[in-house]
Amino acid sequence: MSIRIYSRSIDDVPNFAYLMDAASVEVLGGFLSFFLVLFVNQTNGRFLEMYGCSKACSGRIQDIAGLARCQLPPVVADRLIRHMNAAQVAGYVGLNAIGQGSPYNKAHFFWHYNGQYKLLTFEEMLVLDRSHDMDHSSLCMKELITWCQQDVSMARKAGYIDSVQEQNMHDIILECRAAIDGMYDYTDQPPHFFYIHFLVLLSAIYLPLFAVDTAFKAGWGDTYIGVDLISGLVVFLQCTFVVGLRSLGTKMIDPYGDDLEDLSVINYVEGTLENCSGIMRSRKTDFAFNTKLQEAVLT
């Protein structure tokens, strides 16, 4: 702004203005734009991978719910699904132990859903509390997954399922654990510290140079004020582009926070719980079977 005010007060181009022609600010801008787009692309890929982990966990729990509803007695199936859903909620709580932490804790997150859906009994909670700290460890989630595997093994020993059905359930349960572990793996290894701060340094150098270069190229003397307005708009848009992309990429690094751009963890958990409840409440109809039986009798 000060350069434009000064440039409109004189008619001759000062000698130092020619130095900006040799500065090649466009080269630095192209270099920065390349790294910015690369950075956002990488963090977006990371964001989508973590989204996939969350949805895979939800999907595997619903797979187990469907199999349990069809193959296990109601009491055994209900116990297995309670433990699976408790493992998912405990997995999100355990993210507090790594990375930048998460807004999901035992007191306000796990206890809320445990009270609403009766995920764990009082005795089961005592066992977990004696062994692990849910707010600062993923071990609660892993122990709950192990409980799920034990539920399946006991169902096979009781004769409710055969070894093939047992192995299928074990595979799905382990896929669920692998999906939750994927959240921890990405959260525990953010992009390199140097990468982010290198972009911050380039932005801090480039944006002032770009503003000065644009001011010099807008002309000297009492030119049309529209040129100044357009030049100011260009500088504003460039600053928005650089700072906006850098901020967007930084926010996508940790999608399990409380930003508006973060993943809807509460929606995933509640959706899984509601879907599992619907699956467990399902009732089979024999209408199609009875119709075919009547047709066979009449013929």
TIMI-767373 format. One record per atom (N, C-alpha, C, CB): x, y, z. Coordinates in steps of 0.05 Angstrom, whole numbers, padded with zeros to 5 digits, always signed. Atoms other than C-alpha are relative to their C-alpha. Glycine has a CB too. Layout:
XYZ ...
This chain:
+00017-00024+00000 +00000+00000+00000 +00017+00025+00000 -00019+00000+00024 -00018-00024-00001 +00056+00049+00018 +00014+00004-00026 +00020-00003+00023 -00013-00002+00025 +00091+00033-00047 -00018+00013-00021 +00010-00028-00010 +00019-00011+00019 +00029+00049-00088 -00005+00030+00006 -00026-00015+00000 +00004-00028-00007 +00019+00115-00050 +00024+00016-00010 -00004+00004+00030 -00025-00014+00009 +00092+00134-00064 +00001+00001-00030 +00025-00015+00011 -00003+00001+00029 +00088+00112-00137 -00019+00020-00014 -00006-00028-00011 +00018-00019+00012 +00028+00157-00150 +00008+00029+00004 -00028-00005+00011 -00009-00027-00006 +00064+00217-00122 +00023+00009-00018 +00008+00003+00029 -00022-00007+00017 +00121+00215-00173 -00006-00009-00028 +00027-00013+00010 +00004+00007+00028 +00125+00211-00249 +00022-00017-00011 -00003+00025-00016 -00023+00015+00010 +00194+00182-00260 +00003-00026+00015 +00026+00017+00002 -00005+00026-00012 +00210+00109-00247 +00027+00001+00014 -00001-00023-00021 -00026+00000-00015 +00263+00104-00192 +00018-00023-00009 -00005-00001+00030 -00019+00021+00009 +00326+00064-00206 -00004-00027+00015 +00028+00010+00004 +00002+00026-00015 +00313+00013-00151 -00024-00017-00010 -00004+00006+00030 +00022+00015+00010 +00248-00007-00186 +00008-00021-00020 -00021+00018-00012 -00010+00019+00020 +00288-00041-00240 +00012-00025+00012 +00020+00013-00018 -00012+00024-00013 +00318-00088-00189 -00021-00023+00002 +00010+00007+00028 +00020+00021-00003 +00251-00124-00182 -00003-00016-00026 -00027+00013+00007 +00002+00015+00025 +00253-00143-00256 +00019-00024+00000 +00006+00018-00024 -00020+00022-00001 +00314-00187-00241 -00004-00018+00023 +00028+00012+00001 +00004+00016-00024 +00286-00216-00178 -00013-00028-00005 -00017+00015+00020 +00012+00026+00008 +00246-00272-00213 -00018-00011+00022 +00021-00020-00008 +00018+00008-00020 +00191-00274-00161 -00018-00023-00010 -00017+00023+00010 +00017+00021+00011 +00150-00318-00208 +00012-00028+00004 -00005+00006-00030 -00013+00026-00004 +00201-00374-00202 -00005-00010+00028 +00030+00002-00006 +00005+00007-00027 +00194-00374-00127 -00029-00007+00004 +00008+00022+00019 +00028+00006-00002 +00119-00372-00134 -00008-00027-00011 -00017+00021-00013 +00005+00026+00012 +00118-00432-00180 +00010-00023+00017 +00013-00002-00027 -00012+00020-00018 +00164-00470-00133 -00018-00005+00024 +00028+00009+00009 +00018+00002-00023 +00118-00455-00074 -00026-00013-00007 -00005+00028+00012 +00026+00011+00008 +00055-00472-00112 +00002-00031-00004 -00010+00012-00026 -00004+00029+00004 +00084-00540-00131 +00000-00015+00027 +00026-00005-00015 -00002+00013-00026 +00101-00557-00059 -00027+00001+00015 +00022+00012+00016 +00026-00003-00013 +00034-00531-00034 -00020-00021-00010 -00011+00028-00004 +00019+00020+00012 -00007-00574-00082 +00009-00028+00007 -00001+00003-00031 -00009+00026-00008 +00037-00634-00067 -00006-00006+00029 +00030-00002-00005 +00005+00004-00029 +00029-00624+00008 -00030-00005+00005 +00008+00025+00015 +00029+00004-00004 -00047-00617+00004 -00009-00027-00012 -00016+00023-00014 +00008+00026+00012 -00052-00678-00042 +00008-00023+00019 +00014-00003-00027 -00009+00021-00018 -00012-00720+00007 -00017-00001+00025 +00030+00004+00008 +00016+00000-00024 -00051-00698+00068 -00029-00008-00006 +00000+00028+00013 +00027+00009+00007 -00117-00708+00031 -00001-00031-00003 -00009+00013-00026 -00002+00029+00002 -00095-00779+00014 +00000-00013+00028 +00024-00009-00016 -00001+00010-00027 -00078-00790+00087 -00028+00003+00014 +00021+00016+00016 +00027-00004-00012 -00146-00761+00108 -00019-00021-00010 -00010+00028-00008 +00018+00020+00011 -00183-00808+00061 +00006-00028+00010 +00000+00001-00030 -00008+00026-00011 -00143-00868+00086 -00011-00003+00028 +00030-00003+00000 +00011+00002-00027 -00163-00852+00158 -00030-00002+00000 +00010+00024+00016 +00029+00003+00002 -00235-00843+00137 -00007-00029-00007 -00011+00019-00022 +00005+00028+00007 -00231-00912+00105 +00004-00018+00023 +00019-00008-00022 -00004+00016-00024 -00204-00941+00170 -00025+00001+00018 +00025+00009+00015 +00023-00004-00018 -00263-00912+00209 -00024-00015-00012 -00007+00029+00003 +00023+00013+00012 -00315-00937+00159 +00004-00031-00002 -00005+00011-00028 -00005+00029+00001 -00281-01006+00153 -00006-00012+00028 +00029-00005-00008 +00006+00009-00027 -00285-01013+00229 -00031-00003+00004 +00011+00019+00021 +00029+00001-00003 -00359-00996+00227 -00012-00023-00017 -00012+00027-00009 +00011+00021+00017 -00372-01044+00169 +00005-00028+00011 +00013+00002-00027 -00006+00027-00011 -00337-01103+00202 -00017-00006+00024 +00030-00002+00007 +00017+00005-00023 -00377-01094+00266 -00028-00007-00009 -00001+00026+00018 +00026+00007+00010 -00441-01095+00226 +00000-00028-00014 -00010+00021-00020 -00003+00027+00011 -00416-01158+00189 -00003-00021+00023 +00027-00004-00014 +00002+00018-00022 -00407-01192+00256 -00028-00001+00012 +00020+00008+00022 +00027-00001-00010 -00476-01168+00278 -00018-00018-00017 -00010+00029+00001 +00017+00016+00018 -00508-01201+00217 +00005-00030+00004 +00005+00007-00028 -00006+00028-00004 -00471-01266+00227 -00009-00010+00027 +00031-00005-00003 +00008+00008-00027 -00484-01268+00302 -00030-00003+00002 +00010+00020+00020 +00029+00002-00001 -00558-01255+00292 -00010-00025-00013 -00013+00025-00014 +00009+00024+00015 -00564-01314+00244 +00011-00026+00012 +00008+00002-00029 -00014+00025-00007 -00516-01364+00276 +00001-00005+00030 +00027+00000-00011 -00004+00003-00029 -00515-01352+00351 -00026+00004+00016 +00021+00019+00010 +00024-00006-00017 -00567-01354+00407 +00000+00030+00008 +00001-00017+00026 +00002-00029-00005 -00592-01284+00425 +00018+00010+00023 -00028+00007+00007 -00016-00009-00023 -00555-01280+00492 +00030+00001-00008 -00003-00018+00024 -00028+00001+00009 -00488-01300+00461 +00005+00021-00021 +00007-00028-00011 -00003-00021+00021 -00498-01255+00400 +00001+00028+00012 -00022-00003-00020 +00001-00026-00013 -00516-01196+00444 +00026+00007+00014 -00023+00002+00019 -00026-00004-00014 -00453-01205+00486 +00022+00007-00019 +00007-00025+00017 -00021-00005+00019 -00409-01208+00425 -00002+00028-00012 -00001-00021-00023 +00003-00027+00012 -00438-01145+00393 +00005+00022+00020 -00029+00002-00012 -00006-00020-00020 -00434-01107+00458 +00030+00004+00002 -00011-00008+00028 -00029-00002-00002 -00360-01122+00462 +00012+00013-00025 +00013-00028+00005 -00010-00012+00025 -00349-01104+00389 -00004+00030+00000 -00013-00013-00025 +00005-00029+00000 -00382-01036+00396 +00016+00014+00022 -00030+00005+00004 -00016-00012-00021 -00346-01023+00462 +00029+00003-00009 -00001-00017+00025 -00027-00002+00010 -00280-01037+00427 +00003+00023-00019 +00008-00026-00015 -00001-00023+00018 -00296-00985+00373 +00001+00026+00016 -00024+00000-00019 +00000-00025-00016 -00313-00931+00424 +00026+00003+00016 -00024+00000+00019 -00026-00002-00015 -00252-00948+00467 +00023+00006-00019 +00005-00027+00014 -00021-00007+00019 -00209-00944+00404 +00002+00029-00005 -00005-00015-00025 -00001-00029+00004 -00228-00872+00392 +00009+00015+00026 -00028+00011-00008 -00009-00012-00025 -00217-00855+00466 +00030-00003+00002 -00014-00013+00024 -00029+00005-00002 -00147-00886+00463 +00017+00018-00017 +00005-00028-00006 -00016-00018+00017 -00126-00836+00409 +00011+00023+00016 -00017+00010-00023 -00012-00021-00017 -00113-00787+00466 +00029-00005+00006 -00016+00003+00025 -00027+00007-00009 -00049-00824+00479 +00022+00007-00021 +00002-00030+00006 -00020-00005+00021 -00015-00807+00412 -00008+00025-00015 +00002-00024-00018 +00004-00023+00017 -00008-00750+00363 -00007+00025+00016 -00022-00006-00019 +00009-00024-00013 -00044-00686+00382 -00023-00005+00019 -00008+00020-00021 +00022+00006-00018 -00095-00722+00424 -00027+00002-00015 +00000+00018+00024 +00027-00001+00012 -00170-00724+00411 -00020+00010+00021 -00009-00027-00011 +00020-00010-00019 -00232-00693+00443 -00017-00022+00012 -00018+00020-00014 +00016+00022-00010 -00260-00762+00459 +00013-00012+00024 -00005-00021-00023 -00012+00011-00024 -00248-00785+00530 -00020-00019+00013 +00008+00022+00020 +00016+00021-00013 -00274-00839+00576 -00024+00012+00014 +00017-00016+00020 +00022-00011-00016 -00316-00794+00620 -00023+00010-00016 +00011+00023+00018 +00022-00013+00015 -00355-00757+00566 -00007-00014-00026 +00008+00028-00006 +00005+00014+00025 -00351-00805+00507 -00007-00029+00005 +00024+00002-00019 +00006+00028-00004 -00346-00877+00529 -00023-00004+00019 +00025-00014+00010 +00021+00003-00019 -00390-00870+00590 -00027+00007-00010 +00006+00016+00026 +00026-00008+00012 -00443-00835+00549 -00013-00023-00015 +00004+00024-00018 +00011+00022+00016 -00451-00892+00500 -00003-00026+00016 +00018-00005-00024 +00003+00024-00017 -00440-00945+00553 -00026+00002+00016 +00024-00002+00019 +00025-00003-00015 -00498-00916+00593 -00024-00002-00018 +00000+00026+00014 +00023+00000+00018 -00543-00909+00532 -00005-00028-00012 +00005+00020-00022 +00003+00026+00014 -00529-00977+00499 +00008-00024+00017 +00016+00001-00025 -00008+00022-00018 -00505-01019+00559 +00021-00017-00014 -00025-00017+00007 -00021+00015+00014 -00441-01039+00523 +00015-00019+00019 +00020+00020-00012 -00014+00017-00019 -00405-01066+00585 -00014+00000+00026 +00029+00010+00003 +00011+00002-00027 -00429-01090+00652 +00018+00013+00020 -00006-00030+00007 -00017-00012-00021 -00404-01062+00717 +00024-00017+00006 -00017+00004+00026 -00022+00018-00005 -00361-01124+00728 +00021+00002-00022 -00010-00028+00004 -00019-00002+00022 -00330-01118+00659 +00015+00026+00001 -00015-00002-00027 -00014-00026-00002 -00314-01045+00670 +00021-00002+00022 -00019+00022+00006 -00020+00003-00021 -00279-01063+00735 +00025-00015-00010 -00012-00015+00024 -00023+00015+00011 -00235-01114+00698 +00017+00018-00017 -00010-00024-00016 -00016-00018+00018 -00215-01062+00646 +00014+00022+00016 -00019+00014-00020 -00012-00021-00016 -00202-01007+00697 +00024-00009+00016 -00021+00013+00019 -00023+00010-00016 -00156-01051+00738 +00024-00005-00018 -00008-00026+00014 -00022+00008+00018 -00115-01069+00677 +00012+00023-00016 -00009-00021-00019 -00009-00019+00019 -00111-01008+00632 -00013+00028+00005 -00006-00009-00029 +00011-00028-00001 -00122-00932+00627 -00010+00006-00028 +00022+00020+00009 +00012-00003+00026 -00170-00923+00570 +00007+00027-00013 -00030-00002+00002 -00005-00027+00011 -00155-00848+00562 +00029+00002-00011 -00004+00021+00021 -00028-00003+00008 -00080-00860+00551 +00012-00025-00011 +00016+00009+00024 -00010+00025+00010 -00074-00927+00518 -00020-00013-00019 +00007-00020+00022 +00018+00016+00018 -00101-00971+00462 -00004-00028+00010 +00012-00001-00028 +00002+00028-00011 -00096-01033+00506 -00028-00008+00007 +00018-00003+00024 +00028+00007-00006 -00169-01028+00527 -00014-00010-00025 -00015+00025+00011 +00012+00009+00025 -00190-01033+00455 +00010-00028-00008 +00007+00020-00023 -00011+00026+00007 -00144-01092+00443 -00010-00022+00018 +00031+00000+00000 +00011+00020-00019 -00169-01128+00505 -00029-00006-00007 +00003+00009+00029 +00028+00004+00008 -00241-01118+00483 -00002-00017-00025 -00014+00026-00003 -00001+00016+00024 -00224-01146+00415 +00006-00030+00007 +00021+00010-00020 -00006+00028-00009 -00194-01207+00450 -00024-00013+00013 +00024+00001+00020 +00025+00010-00011 -00258-01214+00489 -00019-00010-00022 -00014+00021+00018 +00017+00008+00023 -00295-01217+00423 +00008-00027-00011 +00000+00022-00022 -00010+00025+00010 -00250-01272+00399 -00006-00023+00019 +00030+00001-00006 +00006+00021-00020 -00261-01310+00464 -00030-00007-00001 +00008+00010+00028 +00028+00005+00003 -00336-01302+00455 -00006-00019-00023 -00016+00026-00004 +00004+00017+00024 -00332-01334+00386 +00011-00028+00006 +00015+00012-00024 -00011+00026-00007 -00287-01390+00412 -00018-00016+00018 +00028+00003+00012 +00019+00014-00019 -00335-01406+00469 -00025-00009-00014 -00006+00019+00023 +00024+00008+00015 -00393-01407+00420 +00005-00025-00016 -00009+00023-00019 -00007+00025+00015 -00357-01459+00378 +00002-00024+00018 +00026+00004-00016 -00003+00022-00019 -00340-01501+00439 -00028-00009+00011 +00018+00008+00024 +00027+00007-00009 -00413-01498+00460 -00017-00013-00022 -00015+00025+00010 +00014+00013+00022 -00433-01525+00392 -00019+00018-00016 -00015-00023+00010 +00018-00018+00015 -00470-01463+00366 +00010+00004-00029 -00002+00027+00014 -00012-00003+00027 -00423-01456+00306 +00021-00021-00004 +00011+00029-00004 -00022+00019+00006 -00373-01501+00270 +00026+00015-00003 -00007-00016-00025 -00027-00012+00002 -00299-01488+00259 +00002+00019-00023 +00021-00021-00002 -00001-00018+00023 -00310-01456+00191 -00013+00027+00006 -00014-00013-00025 +00014-00024-00008 -00360-01406+00218 +00017+00015+00021 -00027-00006+00011 -00017-00012-00020 -00313-01393+00277 +00023+00015-00014 +00010-00020+00019 -00022-00013+00013 -00255-01378+00231 -00008+00025-00016 +00014-00020-00019 +00010-00023+00015 -00297-01331+00188 -00004+00023+00019 -00026-00007-00014 +00004-00021-00019 -00317-01292+00250 +00026+00011+00010 -00017-00010+00023 -00027-00009-00009 -00245-01289+00275 +00013+00018-00021 +00018-00024+00006 -00012-00016+00021 -00223-01262+00208 -00012+00028-00001 -00003-00013-00028 +00014-00026+00001 -00275-01206+00209 +00008+00016+00025 -00030-00004-00001 -00008-00014-00024 -00258-01188+00281 +00028+00011-00002 -00002-00019+00025 -00027-00009+00003 -00184-01184+00265 +00002+00023-00021 +00018-00023-00008 +00001-00022+00019 -00200-01140+00204 -00009+00026+00014 -00019-00007-00023 +00009-00024-00015 -00237-01093+00251 +00023+00011+00017 -00024-00008+00018 -00022-00010-00016 -00177-01090+00297 +00021+00013-00017 +00012-00023+00016 -00020-00012+00018 -00131-01077+00238 -00009+00028-00009 +00004-00018-00025 +00010-00026+00008 -00176-01019+00217 +00005+00021+00022 -00030-00001-00007 -00005-00018-00022 -00172-00988+00286 +00030+00005+00003 -00012-00011+00026 -00029-00004-00001 -00097-01000+00287 +00010+00019-00021 +00015-00027-00002 -00007-00019+00022 -00093-00962+00221 -00004+00029+00009 -00017-00006-00024 +00004-00027-00010 -00122-00900+00255 +00024+00008+00018 -00026+00002+00016 -00022-00006-00018 -00067-00905+00308 +00026+00003-00016 +00003-00023+00021 -00025-00002+00016 -00012-00916+00256 +00002+00027-00013 +00000-00023-00021 -00001-00026+00014 -00030-00854+00216 +00002+00023+00021 -00025+00004-00017 -00001-00022-00020 -00041-00811+00279 +00028+00001+00013 -00021-00005+00021 -00026+00001-00013 +00026-00834+00308 +00022+00010-00018 +00005-00028+00010 -00021-00008+00019 +00065-00815+00245 -00011+00023-00018 +00009-00024-00017 +00009-00023+00017 +00046-00745+00220 +00021+00006-00021 -00005+00025+00018 -00020-00009+00020 +00081-00712+00160 +00024+00012+00014 -00012+00020-00019 -00026-00008-00012 +00153-00692+00172 -00002+00030+00009 +00022-00003-00020 -00001-00026-00012 +00164-00631+00216 +00012+00020-00020 +00015+00000+00026 -00014-00018+00018 +00212-00600+00165 -00018+00007-00024 +00026-00013-00010 +00017-00005+00024 +00161-00607+00108 -00019+00023+00005 -00015-00026-00007 +00019-00021-00006 +00109-00564+00142 +00013+00027+00004 -00016-00008+00025 -00013-00025-00007 +00156-00511+00168 +00016+00011-00024 +00018-00003+00024 -00012-00009+00025 +00192-00508+00101 -00020+00016-00016 +00011-00023-00016 +00021-00015+00014 +00126-00487+00070 -00007+00026+00014 -00025-00017-00002 +00005-00025-00015 +00114-00436+00125 +00022+00020-00006 -00001-00006+00030 -00022-00018+00006 +00183-00406+00112 -00002+00011-00028 +00027-00014+00003 +00003-00009+00027 +00172-00403+00037 -00023+00020-00003 -00005-00024-00019 +00023-00019+00001 +00104-00370+00047 +00007+00027+00012 -00024-00012+00015 -00007-00025-00014 +00133-00318+00095 +00019+00017-00018 +00014-00006+00026 -00018-00015+00018 +00186-00300+00043 -00014+00009-00026 +00025-00017-00007 +00012-00005+00026 +00144-00304-00020 -00021+00021+00000 -00011-00026-00011 +00023-00018+00001 +00081-00266-00002 +00008+00029+00002 -00019-00007+00023 -00008-00028+00001 +00115-00200+00017 +00014+00008-00026 +00019+00006+00023 -00013-00006+00026 +00159-00205-00046 -00020+00002-00022 +00020-00022-00006 +00020-00001+00020 +00098-00218-00088 -00016+00026+00001 -00019-00024+00002 +00014-00025-00003 +00062-00158-00059 +00016+00024-00010 -00008+00005+00029 -00018-00021+00009 +00122-00113-00072 +00002+00000-00030 +00028-00002+00013 -00003+00003+00029 +00131-00140-00143 -00025+00009-00014 +00007-00029-00007 +00025-00009+00012 +00058-00129-00159 -00004+00030+00002 -00024-00014+00013 +00002-00029-00003 +00060-00058-00132 +00018+00014-00020 +00008+00008+00029 -00019-00013+00020 +00121-00041-00176 -00011-00002-00028 +00027-00012+00002 +00009+00005+00028 +00089-00071-00238 -00026+00015-00006 -00004-00029-00005 +00026-00014+00004 +00024-00031-00228 +00004+00027-00013 -00014+00003+00026 -00005-00025+00014 +00058+00030-00258 +00007+00023+00019 -00023+00008-00016 -00009-00024-00016 +00083+00099-00235 -00014+00024-00010 +00031+00003-00002 +00014-00024+00007 +00053+00167-00235 -00030-00002+00006 +00004+00007-00029 +00029-00001-00006 -00021+00185-00232 -00015-00017-00020 -00010+00030-00001 +00014+00019+00018 -00048+00123-00268 -00028-00004+00010 +00015-00027-00002 +00028+00005-00008 -00119+00098-00265 -00001-00015+00027 -00015-00016-00022 +00002+00013-00026 -00140+00078-00196 -00010-00029-00002 -00019+00015+00018 +00009+00028+00004 -00172+00015-00225 +00024-00020-00001 -00015-00002-00026 -00024+00017+00001 -00101-00013-00236 +00007-00007+00029 +00023+00014-00014 -00007+00006-00028 -00088-00007-00161 -00020-00019+00012 +00001+00026+00016 +00020+00018-00011 -00153-00041-00144 +00003-00028-00010 -00028+00010-00008 -00004+00027+00011 -00140-00099-00191 +00025-00013+00012 +00002+00001-00030 -00025+00010-00012 -00069-00106-00165 -00004-00009+00029 +00023+00021-00001 +00006+00007-00028 -00094-00106-00093 -00016-00026+00001 -00015+00022+00014 +00016+00025+00001 -00145-00160-00111 +00017-00024-00006 -00023+00003-00020 -00018+00022+00007 -00091-00203-00143 +00016-00008+00025 +00018+00008-00023 -00016+00006-00024 -00048-00198-00080 -00017-00014+00021 +00012+00026+00012 +00017+00013-00019 -00107-00215-00036 -00007-00029-00007 -00026+00017+00003 +00006+00028+00008 -00126-00276-00077 +00024-00018+00002 -00010+00001-00029 -00024+00016-00003 -00054-00300-00078 +00005-00007+00029 +00024+00014-00012 -00003+00006-00029 -00049-00294-00003 -00020-00020+00010 -00002+00026+00017 +00021+00020-00008 -00115-00331+00005 +00007-00028-00010 -00027+00009-00011 -00008+00026+00011 -00090-00386-00041 +00022-00013+00016 +00009+00004-00029 -00023+00011-00014 -00024-00396-00005 -00007-00007+00028 +00024+00019-00001 +00006+00005-00028 -00048-00389+00066 -00023-00020+00003 -00007+00026+00015 +00022+00019-00001 -00113-00426+00053 +00008-00029-00005 -00022+00009-00019 -00009+00028+00006 -00081-00487+00021 +00018-00011+00022 +00015-00001-00026 -00018+00010-00022 -00028-00491+00075 -00017-00006+00025 +00021+00022+00007 +00017+00005-00023 -00081-00486+00130 -00017-00025-00004 -00018+00024+00006 +00016+00024+00007 -00125-00538+00095 +00016-00025+00003 -00012+00002-00028 -00017+00024-00002 -00068-00587+00089 +00007-00006+00029 +00025+00004-00016 -00007+00005-00028 -00048-00577+00162 -00024-00011+00016 +00009+00027+00013 +00023+00010-00014 -00119-00589+00186 -00007-00029-00007 -00025+00018-00006 +00006+00028+00008 -00126-00654+00147 +00020-00020+00011 +00000-00002-00030 -00019+00019-00011 -00065-00683+00181 -00012-00016+00023 +00025+00015+00011 +00012+00013-00023 -00105-00700+00244 -00030+00002-00001 +00011+00012+00027 +00029-00003+00004 -00178-00714+00226 -00016-00008+00024 -00008-00016-00023 +00015+00008-00024 -00196-00739+00296 +00000+00021+00021 +00011-00027+00011 +00000-00022-00019 -00199-00671+00328 -00028+00012+00002 +00019+00022-00008 +00026-00013-00004 -00255-00620+00340 -00004+00022-00021 -00002+00011+00028 +00005-00019+00022 -00248-00578+00276 -00024-00008-00016 +00026+00003-00018 +00023+00005+00017 -00306-00571+00229 +00007-00019-00023 -00012+00025-00011 -00009+00017+00022 -00265-00606+00175 +00006-00029+00008 +00024+00012-00013 -00008+00026-00009 -00251-00667+00218 -00022-00021-00005 +00007+00001+00030 +00019+00022+00004 -00284-00735+00211 -00022+00000+00021 +00015-00027+00000 +00023+00000-00018 -00353-00744+00241 +00000-00026+00016 -00027+00002-00017 -00003+00025-00016 -00333-00796+00293 -00026-00007+00014 +00023+00003+00020 +00025+00005-00014 -00397-00788+00333 -00021-00011-00019 -00010+00027+00013 +00019+00010+00020 -00438-00800+00270 +00007-00029-00006 +00000+00017-00025 -00007+00027+00006 -00398-00863+00255 -00007-00019+00023 +00031-00002-00006 +00006+00017-00024 -00405-00891+00326 -00030-00004+00003 +00013+00013+00025 +00029+00002-00004 -00479-00875+00332 -00013-00016-00023 -00012+00027+00003 +00010+00015+00023 -00492-00901+00262 +00004-00030+00003 +00012+00009-00026 -00007+00028-00004 -00457-00967+00278 -00018-00012+00022 +00029-00003+00008 +00017+00010-00022 -00495-00974+00344 -00029-00004-00008 +00002+00019+00024 +00028+00002+00009 -00562-00960+00312 -00004-00023-00020 -00009+00026-00012 +00002+00021+00020 -00549-01007+00254 +00002-00028+00013 +00022+00003-00021 -00002+00026-00014 -00527-01063+00300 -00025-00006+00016 +00024+00001+00019 +00025+00005-00015 -00589-01053+00343 -00022-00009-00019 -00008+00026+00015 +00020+00009+00019 -00632-01058+00281 +00004-00028-00010 +00000+00019-00024 -00006+00027+00009 -00597-01121+00258 -00008-00020+00022 +00030-00003-00007 +00006+00019-00022 -00604-01154+00326 -00030-00002+00006 +00014+00009+00026 +00030+00000-00004 -00679-01135+00329 -00015-00012-00024 -00010+00027+00006 +00013+00009+00024 -00693-01163+00260 -00016-00026+00004 +00020-00004-00023 +00016+00024-00003 -00747-01216+00253 -00005-00012-00028 -00027+00006+00013 +00002+00013+00026 -00749-01267+00196 -00030-00006-00005 +00017-00026-00001 +00027+00007+00008 -00814-01276+00158 +00001-00026-00017 -00014+00023-00016 +00001+00025+00016 -00834-01344+00129 -00021+00002-00022 -00006-00023+00019 +00022-00004+00019 -00884-01314+00080 +00007-00014-00027 -00005+00029-00005 -00007+00012+00025 -00845-01334+00018 +00002-00030+00001 +00028+00011-00009 -00002+00029-00003 -00831-01404+00044 -00028-00012+00001 +00016-00007+00025 +00027+00011-00003 -00904-01415+00063 -00015+00001-00026 -00016+00015+00021 +00013-00002+00026 -00928-01391-00005 +00009-00023-00019 +00006+00027-00013 -00010+00021+00017 -00883-01440-00041 -00010-00028+00009 +00030+00000-00001 +00010+00025-00011 -00905-01496+00006 -00029-00004-00008 +00003+00000+00030 +00028+00003+00007 -00978-01482-00008 -00003-00007-00030 -00016+00026+00006 +00001+00006+00028 -00966-01482-00083 +00008-00029-00006 +00019+00018-00016 -00008+00028+00004 -00930-01549-00078 -00022-00019+00009 +00026-00006+00016 +00022+00017-00010 -00988-01579-00038 -00023-00001-00020 -00009+00009+00028 +00022-00002+00018 -01040-01554-00087 +00005-00015-00027 -00007+00028-00006 -00006+00013+00025 -01004-01583-00147 +00003-00030+00004 +00025+00011-00012 
